Amino acid sequence: MSMRIGGAGSAQWGSHVARIHLTTDYRRLSTDMVAGADQRVIASDKAAVVESRQYYAQLRGSNRFDVTV
C-alpha cells in the first residue's frame, strides 16, 4: 500500500493534521490543569494551543479560529 501526500487533496490533509495537533495540545492543557501542574507547564501548554490554533486557521484560509483557553 502506498499513500501520496500532495496534489488536490493536500490542503485537506494538512488541515486534518493541524486539527489533530490542536486537539492534542488542548487535551494536554486540560489534563495538566486538572492535575495541578506547575504554572510554567500550563503557560507552555497554552502557548502550544495558541500556536496550533493559529496554524489551523491559516491552513483553513482564515485569520482566526476560536478555542477557549
C-alpha positions in Angstrom: 0.0 0.0 0.0 1.2 3.5 -0.7 0.0 6.9 0.2 0.7 10.1 -1.7 0.7 13.4 0.1 0.3 16.3 -2.3 -2.0 17.2 -5.2 -5.6 18.3 -5.0 -6.2 16.8 -1.5 -3.1 18.1 0.2 -4.8 21.1 1.7 -7.4 18.9 3.3 -4.7 16.6 4.6 -2.7 19.5 6.1 -5.8 20.9 7.7 -6.6 17.5 9.2 -3.1 17.0 10.6 -3.2 20.6 12.1 -6.6 19.8 13.7 -5.1 16.7 15.3 -2.2 18.8 16.7 -4.6 21.3 18.0 -6.7 18.7 19.7 -3.7 17.0 21.2 -2.4 20.4 22.6 -5.8 21.2 24.0 -6.1 17.9 25.7 -2.6 18.2 27.2 -3.5 21.6 28.6 -6.8 20.3 30.1 -5.0 17.3 31.6 -2.2 19.4 33.1 -4.7 21.9 34.6 -6.7 19.1 36.2 -3.6 17.5 37.6 -2.5 20.9 39.1 0.7 21.2 37.0 3.2 23.9 37.6 2.3 27.3 36.1 5.2 27.1 33.7 3.8 23.9 32.3 0.4 25.5 32.0 1.8 28.5 30.3 3.7 26.3 27.8 0.6 24.3 27.1 -1.4 27.5 26.5 1.3 28.7 24.1 1.1 25.4 22.2 -2.7 25.7 21.9 -2.4 29.3 20.6 0.2 28.3 18.1 -1.7 25.2 16.9 -4.9 27.3 16.7 -3.2 30.0 14.5 -1.7 27.4 12.2 -5.0 25.6 11.8 -6.8 28.8 11.0 -4.1 29.7 8.5 -4.5 26.4 6.7 -8.2 26.9 6.5 -7.7 30.3 4.9 -9.0 32.2 8.0 -7.2 34.6 10.2 -8.9 33.3 13.3 -10.1 30.0 14.9 -11.6 30.4 18.4 -10.6 28.0 21.2 -11.3 28.8 24.8 -8.1 28.5 26.8 
